[in-house]
Structures are given as structure tokens and as C-alpha cells.
Amino acid sequence: MAFKFENLKIWQLALDLSGEVSDMVKSFPKDELFILTSQIKRAADSVVLNITEGSTLHSNAEFKRFLVMANRSALEVISCFYLARQRKFIDETLFKEMYAKYEKLIVMIQALIKSLGNE
């Protein structure tokens, strides 16, 4: 693997989860295509892209800034899960499964942020 981000476990997990979200929303109603479907996919992709972009920078402070944005996007995905459940696009089992996966990712992102120290 040629780039730093490709070796990051949080990037690999975020990439996998983005794919799961993309598959999940295929069952959403067509009238949600440009609403919740688009929003949750963009938020999930944003997690991956912010980790990537931040990892290519030259200081821990810059990397942390992008990790904070990735963390916010991951939290946005969780809020979208709540909306999808409320609108009955996903059932409770899928909600809990996806929630737990993103919760794990958020914990990992926050641990990485903490490990980078105060620069």
C-alpha cells in the first residue's frame, strides 16, 4: 500500500462501513433519493475522505482537525440511522447493528485524536 491512510485501521473500517451504508440505502423509498439517502451516503463518505485528507498533512494538529470533521460526520450518520428507523426504512435490528459499528468507529477516531496530543 502506497499511502499512509491505507494502513490506518480507522480508514479501512470507515471505507467498509461506507459500503455497508451504500448497500443499506438501496432499499430506501425512491422519493428519499435526494433527501435522506443522499445525506447518509455523503456523511459516510465524508468520514473516509476526511481521514484520507488529514493523514496526508504534515502536522498532528492538521490531522486532528480532519479527524474531528470525520468524527462529526460519523455522528451525522448515526443521526441518519435514527431518521431511517423513525421513518421505518430500517428495522430495529439493522439500526442496532449499524449503530454499534459506527460507535466503534467513533471510539477509534477519538482515541486517535487523543493519541496525537496537543500540538
RAGI-V778585 format. One line per field, one symbol per residue. ss: DSSP state (~ for helix, > for strand, _ for the rest). phi: phi as a letter, one per 20 degrees, with the letter a starting at -180 (. if undefined). psi: psi as a letter, one per 20 degrees, with the letter a starting at -180 (. if undefined). Layout:
ss->???
phi->???
psi->???
This chain:
ss->___~~~~_~~~~~~~~~~~~~~~~~~~__~~~___~~~~~~~~~~~~~~~~~~~~____~~~~~~~~~~~~~~~~~~~~~~~~~~~_____~~~~~~~~~~~~~~~~~~~~~~~~____
phi->.edgffeefffffffffffffgffffefgffegddfgfffffffffgffffgfffeeecffffggfffffffffffgfffffffffemecefffgfffgfffffffgfffffgfffmdd
psi->phqghhiphhgggggghghgggggihiqqhijgjdhggghghgghhgghhggghiiriqhggggghhghggghhhggghhggggghjkhqrhghghghghghggggggghggghhian.
